[in-house]
């Protein structure tokens, strides 16, 4: 065992011993003047561990009884003995039993009395000694809960919202799953913060969108903001399965036996045509962003190809429109938790965020820059607000060049046409690699080498006027930074991280619940080009984004594709490219036909948010500059993501 390993395991055990001594005379409020930081002065080993079952008010499994969801609680014993109320950090998840949480796939474990021994992740280990309660909620239909998983719908959201209601005295809970003895939450002040990655963060978004009282903040990590946009991109299917597959994946064995009707509804109301239905409307939290009263600390990987960054862009914009207090971290990773790409800074920042939002400490975090953005692996910058002041949309115009399929990109209205034939065997990686070569599978448009840096920040749109040769057609639009760089290898198995063998510890440990986790490091790759943003659509949704129709071959259609949010600096010497093509392999499914599409470039454009707007683009593309030379060792980009993500 290394010296570092011995130290990092010893530290929380030593802290636990000090805690027992300090808890007799210290509390977070005992410092001189107003407190600025909660301290680990309470015993984690002696914490109260209990379970209750909260009545959701629903009967999702139609068994004639109201569903109850299991709630596992860890809270400081010393504060309970003093009669002092504590705030709650809550993670509502479908993964506590079926699949595990975090980089090490941890599951809940229990003692013979049914009380939780190990709670996944570090939240309870770290925050309970600091005067918080941690609550882990099994979503309806999972682990020890009644009801059925409905993938972001009424059951999912109500099963978590009911717990917030119970914590605030508005719902009923019981000491057992089927008994009649009620349990009160008199130990909490009701102030609740929800946190979680992926599906868990999605639930936090959905509960916040109900406007439930007592929910003071949410920390969604790679969360979904609209379930339709998880499965479709403007009618183009992103996966070869629907929400029924996901529900079956996380359902408890008991739920699978009793939830056939819910499963069938997930099939019937989520057609693979990509049409919007009432099922998807119920699972669109962006539409209800006006109800959000909680502050939001949002975290997302800019190369997340599971929960794509369209989710963060539309959610962030809706929150901004409604004046929600918010903060954001944007990494270069894929679908990765910040605990695994920026651990020390994350724990410190999250600690300060919860202290401010739940304990009311004036620690200054609300006056710090709104955004942290990773520019290169482990190299971060900040922005006072996000997108930055001075960000304005510029309309870029593609134009035909000297060779077919190799055009230019600028501010003047485009001319000519460009044609390509959908080739489902190819992806954005291959398109970008052949950007300067005429190929039949894509149309590419490129600036000259930039004379100064150009920063994109926010969400883009690409409007195309295309004439298909078939009754069905899918479109992809991709923005690419052409030039050498070192980035996180988001297409590799770790999506930008490597998991190491040594462990570091974040909080107090017990025999059954270690606070020590395997370290990680950035997995970097040298590239010659970087995909900055992407978007897809079914051309058949040209008239109605909620319903696709057959196309008439030979007729021109105009459609606007929404591209994923980003924050990226194209350095001087690099070029910016727009690619329009058909099926983006492994990221969308192909159409029924194999169309050739002809673009009318005079009616095709890209609206891109630049810091400095069109003026910044004009300055960056004026004059002449030498093109940056790719590193001869690595002239390409990341490899094409070779697997299909289906589990948020």
N, C-alpha and C positions, 0 to 999 in steps of 0.2 A: 504494500500500500504506500502511495506517495506521501510525502510530507504534507502537500496541499490537501490531499484527501483526508488525512488524519485531522488537519486543522478544521476543515469545513464541516466534518461530522461532529467534532468536539464542540464547536461554537454554539449550536442551538441547545445542546445538553447543558452546557455551562450557563447559558442564558436562562434555561428553565430553572436551574437551581437558584440563581439570583432572583428570579421572579418570585419564588416562594417566600423569600425573605422580604423583597421589596413590596409585595402586595399588601403586607400588613400596615404599611404607612404611606404608600404612594398611590395616587390616582392620576389620570391624565390632566385633571383640573387643578392639581396641587401645586403646580409651578407658580412662581411669582408672576403676577400680571396675567394677561390673557395667554392661554396655551397656543402654541404654534404646531405642535406635533404630538400625536398619541405615542406612548411609549409601551414597550412590552413588559408590563408590570403585573400581569395576571397569569396564573398557571394554566398552561394548555393541558397538561396531563390530568389535572383535577377538574377540568371544565365539565359542565353539565352536558350530557349527551342524551337526547330524547327524540322520540318520534311522535308525530301526530298525523291524523288524516283529516284533511280539510274538505268540507262539502262544497262541491263546485256548483251545485244547483242544476246540474245537467244529468241526463240519463242517456249518455252516448251509446251505451251497449244495449239499450232497450230491454233491460232485465227487470224493469219495474222499480228499481231502487236508484236513488240519487248517487252519482259517482263521488268517490272520495279519492283525493290524491295524497300520496305519502310525502311527508315533509320531515326530513332529518335535520336536527338542530344541534349546533355546538355553540355554547355561550359561557362567558366567564362566571364561575361559581362565586367568586368574591363579591362581584357587583350584585348578584342575586341575593346574597346574604345581607347586603347593605340596603336592599330595596331600591337600588338604582336602576333606572331603565337604560337600555342600550339600543343603538341603531343596528340595522340588519344589512348584511351583504348577501345577496341571493343569486344562485345559479339554478335556473329551471332547465332541465335537460332530458332528452329521451335516451341518453347514452350511458347512464350510470350503471346499467346492468348488461345491456346487450353488447356494447362495443368499446366502452372505455373512453376516458377523457385524457386529453393532453398527448404529448409526444411519446409517453410511455404507456398509453392506453390503460389508465388506472380505472378500476371499478370500485364502487362502494363495497365495504365488508361490514359485517355485523357481529355482535356478541350474542350469547344465548338468549338474552332478554329482548333481542331485536333492535338494540340501539346501535347507531353507527360507530364503528371502530376506525375505519379509514374513509375519509372523504377525499375524493380525487383532487389533484392540483394543490396549490400552496395557500389558497385563500384562507382556509380555517387556521392552518398552522401559523400564519403570519398575523392575521387580523384579530383573532380571538384574544391572544395575549395583549393586544392593544385596546381592548374594551369594546369590541364589536361582537355581535352574534353572526355566525355564518349559517345559512339555510340552503340545503340542497333539495330541490323539488323534483320528484319523478313525474314527468308529464303524464297526463292521462293515457292509460293503455300500456305504460312501460313499468318495468320493475315491480314495485309493490302497490301500484295505483290501479284503481278501477278505470272504467271507460275505455275509449278507443283513440288511437292516434289518428288525427285527420290532417296532418301535414300543414301546419300553420293556420288552420281554420279555427272555428269557434271553440272546439274542444281544447286544442292546444293552448290558445290564448286565455280562455276562461280558467283552465286548470292552474295557470300561473297567476292570473289576476286575482283569483279567489284567495290565494295565499297572502297577497298584499292586503286584500280586504280583511282577512283574519288578523293579520298583524296590526291592523288599525281598528279592530273591534267591530267590523261590519260583517263578518262571516263566522260560521260555526265550524269547530274542529272537534275531533274525538281522539281519545287515547288509543283506540284500536281501530282496525279496518272495518269491523262489523258491529262494534259495541255501541253503547248509548252514553257512556261517561264522556262528558265534554271536557275540552282543554281550552284554557284561556291563555292569551298572549300578554298578560299583564307585565311581563318582564321587559317589553320593548317600548320605546317611544314612538314606534310606527314608522320612523324615518328609514326608508328602504332604498338601497341601490342595487340594481340588477346588472349582472355581468355574464359574459359567456362568449365563446367562439362559435361561429357558424350557426347551426340550428339554435343553439342556446342564445347567441346574440340576436338571432332573428326573433325569438320569443320576447326578448327585452324590447326590441323595436315595436312588436305588436302590442305588448302590454302598455308601453308608453303611449301608443296611439289611441288607447281607450281613454286617456286622461285620468286614470285612477288616482285618487288622492292618497298621499303617503309615499308614492314613488318619487323620490327626489332626484335621482340621477340614473342613467343607464350607461354601460360601457360595452357596446356591441363590437365584437371583434370579427371582421369578415362576415357580417350579418346580411341576410336577405332583406330587401325592402319591399319586394313584390314577388310572390311565388311564380306568377306567370313568367316573369323575366328570368327566373331560375331555369325554367324548362323550355322557353321559347325566346327568340329574338325577332320581334315583329313578324310572327308567324312561322319563322324557320325553326324547326326542332333542334334543340341543342343536345338531346340525348335520345337513345332508343328505348326509353322507358318513361313512365309517368309517376305521379305521386303514390299510386297504389303499391308500386315496388318498394318505395322508400318506407311507407307505413308498415308493410309486412316485414321489412328488415329490422325495424326497431320494436315492433309489438312484442309484448311478453307472450309466452306460450298460451296463457289463459286468454289474453286479448285476441290472439289469432283465432281461437275457437269461438269467440262470441261476437266478433266484429265484422262478419261477412257483409252485412248491409252497408257499413261504412266503406269497406274496401270496394264494393261494387259502385258506390257513389263516386269514389275517386276515379274509377274507370270511366263511368258514363259521362261525368261532368268535366272531364279533362281530355277532350278528343285530341288525337295526334295531328289533326288538321291545323292546330295552333289557333283556333278560334277562341276569342274571349267568351267566357261563360260566367254565370253567377258564382261558381266555385272560385274562379280566379279573382273576381271582384271582392269577395269576402277576404281574400288573402293579400290584398293590396294595401299596405300600411301607409304608403305615400299619400294616398287620397285622404287619410285621416291625420296627417301630420299637424293640422291645425289644432288638434286636441292635445298635443304633447305639452305637458307642463314641466316634465323632468329635464334637467340638463343632459347633454349627450357628449360623451368622450368616445369618438369613433376611431377605430383602427382598421386599416385595410392594406393588403398587399397590392401594389399597382400591377403586378403580373399574376394576380389570382385568376386562374382559368376554371375554378370551381364556382365560387360566388364572384362573378365578374364585377369589375368596378363600375358598371352601370348602376349597380345597387347603391354604392356609396354616393355616386354623383347625384342621382335623383333624390335620395333621402336627404343628403346634405343641403341641396338647393331648397327643398321643401321646408326643412328646419330653419334655414336662413330667412326664407320668406315670412315665416311665422315668428321670428325674433327669439328663437330658442338659444339659450346659452350653450356654447359648444366648443369642442376642442378636437383636434384630429392628428393622428400619426399615419403617415404613408410610407411604406417600406418598398424595397425592390423585390420582395419575396413573392411567392405564390400564396397558397392558403396556409399561412403559418401564424402562430400565436406570438405576440411580442415577447413573451417570456422566453421564447426560443430564438429570437433574433436580436434582442437588445435587453438582456435580462436585468442587469443592475439598474439601468436607467428606468426601465419599465416598473419595477417594483417600487422604486422611490417615487416616481411620478404618480402611480396608482395610489400609493399610500397618501400622498399629499392631496390628491383629488378627492378621495373619500373623506379625509379629515376635513377638507373644506366644505364638501357638499353634505355630509351626514353629521359631522360634529360641529360644523360652523366655525372652524378655526380660520383666522385671518392669516393664512400662510403665504399669500401673494400669488398663488397659482392662477388665479383669475386675471391677474395683470400681466402674465407672461405671454409670449407669442402663442397665437392660436394653433399654429401648425408646426410639426416636425416632419421633415421630408428627407428620405435617404437618397443621396445623389450617387454614391458609389458604395460598395459593400462596407458597412460600419462607418460611413462618413455621412453625417447628418447636418442639415441646415434648418433654419427656422424662418417662418413668415409671420409677421404681426397679425395678419388676417389671411384667410384662404377662401377663394383665390386672392392673390395679392392685390393691393390697390393698384389701379392703372391697368388691370387686365381688361381687354376689350376684344370683341370678336372681329376677326378679319376674314373677308371672303376671298378665298383662293380659287383661281380658275385654271383648270387643266387645258392644255392646248396640244394639238398634234405636233409631233416633231418631224425630223428628217427620215425616221424609220418607223414602220408600223408598230404600234404598241409601246413605243419609247417616246414619251412626250415631255412637255415642260409644265412647270407649275409656277404661277405668278399671280399678280393682282389684275392684269388685263383680261377682259372677256375672252374666253377660249374660242377656238375655231376648229373646224374639222370633225372627224369622227374617229372612233377607236372601237375595234371589235375583238371579242375573245370567246372561246368555247369552254364551257364548264368542264373541268377535269377533276372529279372527286378524289383522284389519287394524290393530288398536290395540296400544299398548305401555304400559309403565309410565309413560312420559312423558305420554301422553294421559290415562291414569287419574288421575295426580297433578294434572294441570291442571284436571280436573273434580271434584276431591275434594269440593267443597261443593255440587255439582249432582247431582241424581238422573240417572243414566244407566243404560241396560240392560246395560252390559258389565262392571260391576264393583260390588263392595260395599266401601264405605269407612267407616272408623271413626276418629274424631279426638278428641284431648284438647282442652280449652280452652287458651288461651295460658298458657304456663308462667310461674310467678312467680319461678323461679330456673333456672339452667343445670342440664341433666340429661345425664350422660355415659353413653353405651352403650359397652361394651368387651367384645368376645368374640363368640361365636356364639349366635344365637337359634334358636328353633324355634316353628313355628306348627302347632297341632293343629286340624283342622277336622272337623266332621261334616257331610257333604254328600250330598244326594240328587240323582242325575243323571236326566236324561230319556233318555239314550242309553247304548249299550254301551261307549263310550269317552269319556274326559274327561281333560283336563290342567288342572292348577291352578298358579297363581302366587300367591305371597305377598310383599308388598313393604312395607318400613318407609320412611317418608318424613318428612323434616324440612320443615315448611311455614313458610317465612319467608325474608326476603331475605338473600343472602350473596354473596360473591365466591369462586369455586372454580376449580380447574383445569378446562379444557374437555376432559374425558376422552372425549367423544363426537366430537371433531374428529379430523382425520386424524393429527395428532401425538400424540393421546391425552393432552394436557395440556402439551405442549412445542411450541415453535417452533424450527426449526433456522436459525441465523444464518449469516453468511458469514465472519466473522472466526474465526481459529483460536487455540487455546491448546495448549500442549505439556506433556506429562506423561511425562517420561523422556527418554532419549537417542534420537537419530535416526541413521539411516544413509541412504545414497542410495536404497536399496530399501525402507526401512521407516521412515516418518515417525511420530514420536510426537505430532504436532500434529493436533488434531481440531476440527471445526467446533463453535463454541459454541452453546449453546441458551439459551432463556429460557422462563419459565413462560407458557403461553397460558391466560389467565384469562377468565372470563365472569361477569357479574352475573346472578344467578338469583333466582327467587322461591320455589323449592322444590328440595330435594336428595334423591335416592334414597339411602338410607343402607345398606340391605341388601336382598337378594332371594333367593328360593328357588323351586324348581319341582318338580313331581312328576306322575307318571301316577297317577290315582286307582285304576287297576287293580292297583297294587302295595300296596293297603291291608293285605293279609294277609301278604305276603312281599315285602320290598324287592328281592329278586332275581328275581322273576317276576311279570309282569303277567297279569291274567286279565280276560275280558269282564265288564262290569258288568251288573247287573239293573236296568233302568229302574224308578224308583220306590222303590228300596231305599236306606236310609241307610248310608253308609260313613264310617268314621273313619280319618283318615290324618294323620301328622305330617310336615311339610315342614322340612327343614334349611335354614336361611338362612345366607348367607355371613358370615364373620367381619368385624367392623368395629371401628373406634374413632372415635366421633363425639360431639361435644357439641352438643345441641340447646339453643340459647341461650334465656334468658328472653325472653318475648314471642312466641317461635315455638310452633308446635303439632307434636305427634307424631302421625302417621297410620299406620294399618295398612290395607292394601288387599288384598283377596282377589279374584282374577279368574281368567280362563282363560288362553289363549295369550298370552304376552308376545312380541309381534312381534319377529322377528330375534334373539331370545335363546333361544327354544325353538321346535320345530316343532309345528304344530297336530295334534290327534287326527284320527282318520278321520271322526268325526261333529262336529256342532255342538250341543253340549249346553247346556241350561239347568240350572243347579245351584242348589239351595236349601240354605242354611246353617242349621243349628240352632245359634243363638248361645249357648244354654245349654251346649252341648258344644263350643264353639270358644274357643280361647285362644291367647295368644302368650307364650312364656317368653323374656324379654329380660334380658340381663345389664346391670345398672346399677351404677355405682359408688355404693355406699350402699344398693343393693337396693330392695325395695319401699318402705322408708321414704323414700328419696330421691325416688322417683316420687310418693309421697303428698305430700311437702312441695312439690315442684315444681308439682303440680296443685291445691294448696289455695289458697283465696282467689281473688281476681280480679286480672287483669292485662290491660293493653291489648295487643292484637295488634300485632306488628311490622308496619310498613307496607312492602310491597315497593317497590323503586325503580321509579318510573314508566317508566324507560327500559328495564327488563328484567323484566317481571312473570313470565316463564316459567322453565323449567328448561333443561337442556341439550337439544339436539335428540336425537331418537331415533337411536341408532347405526344407520347406514344400510347397513353392510356386515357380512357374516358372517365371523367369524374361523375359520380352520381350521388355522392353522400355529402351533404353540407355539414 
